[in-house]
Amino acid sequence: MQRINILIIGKVQFVTLVQAAVDGSRQAMKDVNRKSGTPLERIRMLALDILDQGGAPFFQLMHQARTLDGVPDLAKELINRYDMDQASTAL
């Protein structure tokens, strides 16, 4: 998959895409936590749901927002808040 060029799509649109990715990821985690099965089975269900519903680009976008230079501060803040939320609910 190709990296998203922030300069081409614009910072506001990039932040909007990151917000959509974070929202989708939160919903996917809620959905999988409601399902029965072993942890491994639920991880498999989550992976299949992501791939079947075309969510892979959103997860790639979240990774890029974490790791690339030049990412808008608001996008990084959204990702960091999401990471902290996921860590606190996992405990």
Residue, then its C-alpha position, 0 to 999 in steps of 0.5 A: m500500500q502506498r503512503i498518503n501524501i499529507l501535502i496533497i490531500g491537505k492537513v484538515q483532510f488528513v486529520t479527518l481521515v485519522q479521526a475516521a480511522v480511530d472511530g472505526s477502530r474503536q467500534a471494531m474493538k467494541d464489536v469484537n469484545r461483545k463476541s464469544g470465543t477464546p481470545l485467539e478466536r476473537i483476534r481472528m474474527l477482528a482480523l477477518d472483519i477488518l479485511d472483509q470490510g476494507g479497514a486495512p487502509f485505515f489501520q495503515l493510516m493510523h500507523q503512518a500518523r504514528t510514525l511519519d514526520g510532518v503529521p499534523d499535531l491534532a492527528k498525532e493527538l488523536i492517535n495518542r489518545y486512542d492508544m491510551d484509551q486502548a491501553s486503559t481498557a485492556l487493563 
